[in-house]
Amino acid sequence: MNDKKRLKLLKIESKYYDIQRKELKAIEKQVDLSDKDILDVGAGIGRLSFPLCQTAKSVVALDTDKALIKHYKEKKKDNLIFINESIQDYANRTSRKFDIIIAAWCSNEFLKHLKKLSHKKTIIIILSQAPNSEYDKIIRNFVPPPNPKKESREASVKLWKKINININLNFPNKKEAKNVILSDLILWWGKKLTEEELKILDEKLEKFITHRKITLTENTKIKFIKLR
């Protein structure tokens, strides 16, 4: 898949996700973001990076997807820098420390790299999608669920706060909902549905139609972590 097509799919996939910015509002209730240096790991299309610019001193959006380079150049902000690099490579080459680090799906191995970019007062915010949401259940009709992993404790960090929020994906019609799901499957699983699977997707979405519109829920877990 070329960069142009991948960027198009990324924009489609994120178009209806958390339009009300519940994730960001939940973070702002717990942490003062004003005048802070923030690192957004796995920033993607900039769903958090761009709004964070409005209050933060600086934002570094870090992502390995080179399809995003053009996107960030076109939406340039004075206090936002996009770095097309892995967290491991970036942590090993920079001496910069951040006040707040936001990351998704963070393992203990991943956390080791984040600690290199932290000072004593850094707050690390981990976002992850909880299973069995309405959206997740539809996706799991076509791809297997991730292997459950027991969380192990990292001795040098402590869990400060943990919250769960429900996010609505509000689609204007079935066609748009279908388009987003198909983009999601191609982007993250390389899965293109067969004719039979497309019929199954249609049947699943029909159950959620109200006045032509479709609303599907996503469940997000947010952990706030401090260094010991």
N, C-alpha and C positions, 0 to 999 in steps of 0.2 A: 504494500500500500504506500503510495507516495505521500509526501508531507501535506500537499494541498487537500487531498481527500481525507487524510487523517484529521487535519484541523477542522474541516467541515463537520466530520462526525463528532468531534469533541464539542463543537459549538451546539450541535443538535442535542447531544446527550445532556448538556448542562442547562439547556434553555429553560426548563420548567422546574429545576431543582432549587428548593428553598428560596423562592422569589421573595418571601417575607423576611429573609435573613434571620431566621430563628437561631441558627448556630452562632452567628456573630453576636446577636443580642444576648444569648446565654453566656457567651464568653465575656462580654462587656459588663455583665452584672457581677461577675466574679473578679475581674481583673481590670485595673486602670490601664488603658492602652495609649493614653495621651503621652506624647513626647518620648515614646519608647522605640528602641531599635528591635525590629521584629523579623524573624526568619520564618518563612512559610515553606515547609518541606513537602514536596509533591504538590506544588501549587496548581498544577493543571492550567485551566483556562483563566485562572485568577479570580475565582468566585469569592475568595476571602482576601486575596492580596490587594485588589483594587479598592474595595471599600475600607480596608485597613489604612490605606494611604491618607484617608481623610482626617485621621486622628494621630497616627503614629509619626514619630520623628523620621524614621526610615523603614522601608520594607525590602527584604531580599526574597524574591520568589525563586525557589530552587526546583528544577524539574529536569529529568533526563530526556524528555521528549523533544527532539529537535524541531518537530512540527510547530512548536509554540514560539520559536524565535521571532518569526515574522509578526505573529499576533501581538507580542509585547512591544515590538518596535512601533507598530501602528497605534497602540494605545499608551504611548510613552507618558510617564508621570515623573516629575522632578525628584520625588523621594522614593521611587520604585526602581529596583534593579532586577532584571531577570538573569539568572545564571543557569546555563544548560549543562548541568553536571550532577553526578551522584552525590549523595550525602557523605559517603565515605571519602571520595576524592576531595570534596570541598573542605571537609573537616581536617583533612591531612595537610592541606596547603595554606589555609588561612589562619591568622592569629586573632581574627575578629571574634568578639563575644557579644551575645545578644541578650536583651532583657526578657524577651518572650520568644519561645519557639513553638510553632504550631505544626503538628505532623499527623498523618493518618496511618493506621495499622502499624503501630510501633512495637517491635519486639525488643527484648533485652539487648540483643546484638546491635540493633538499630540505635537503641538508647545510648550505647557507648559512644557512638559518633556525635550524638546530640550533646553529650556532656562535655566534649571537647570545645564546643561552641558556647558554653555556658559559664557564667560567673556565679558567685555564691548566692545571689538573689534572683537568678533566672527562674522563671516559671515555664515549665514545659506542658503544653496542652495537646493531648492525644485524642483524636477523633476516630471513631470506628462505627461501622454500620452493624446494628444488631440483626441477627437472623430472624426469619419468620414474619417480616413485615409483609404487607400486601404486595408491594413491588417485588420484594425478594422471592416470594412464593411463585410469582409468575415467571421470573427468571429461572427458578430452579426446575421448571418443567422442561428446560432445554439444556441446562448445564449442571454438573454436580455441585453440591455445597462444598465449601472449604473444609479441610480436615480440622476438627476441633482440637485446639491446643490449650493445655492447662497453663494458666499464667503462673510464671515463677517470679519470686520476689527479687528485686535488685536491691542489695543492701545499702547502696549509697544514695538511694532516692526514697521519698515517702509520698504516698498518695494523700494529697491535701483535700481534694474535693472530687466527687463523681456525680454527674447528673445525666439524666436521660431525657431526650426531647423527641416529640413526634413531628415529622415534617410532611406536609401535604404536597404532592405533585399534582397540580391542577391542569389538566389538559382540556383544550376547547372542544376536542372531538376524538373519536377513536383513531382516526388516521394519524393525528399527531402523537398520541400515546404509542401507537404501533411503531411509528418512525423512531421515537426515542429508544424504545426497547430493542429494536433491531440494530440501532447504532451502538447501543450498550453492548450487545452480544458480540458484535463484530470487533469493537475496540478492545475489550478486555478478555474475551475468550476466543476470538477468531472464529466465531460460530455464525454460519449463514444458514438460516432455517430452510428446510425442505418445504414443498407444497403442503404436505400433510401437517408439518409442524406449524405452518402459517395458519392453517385452519384451526388448530388447537389454540393458538394465540388469540385469534378472533373470538373464539368461544369464551376464553377466559376473560377477555376485556368486556364482552357483552354484559357480563354480570355486574360491572361497575358503572354502566352508563345511566346517567340521570339527566334528562333534558339534553341529550346529545353530548353532555360533558362527562369527563371521567376524572375521578380523584382517587389516587393511590397513596397510601402512607409509606413513609420510610422512618425507621427508628434509628436515632443517632445516640451513641454513648460518648460523653466527653469527660475525660479525666484530666485533672489539674495536678501536676507533679512538681515537687520542690526537691532540690538537692539537700542532702543531710549535711 
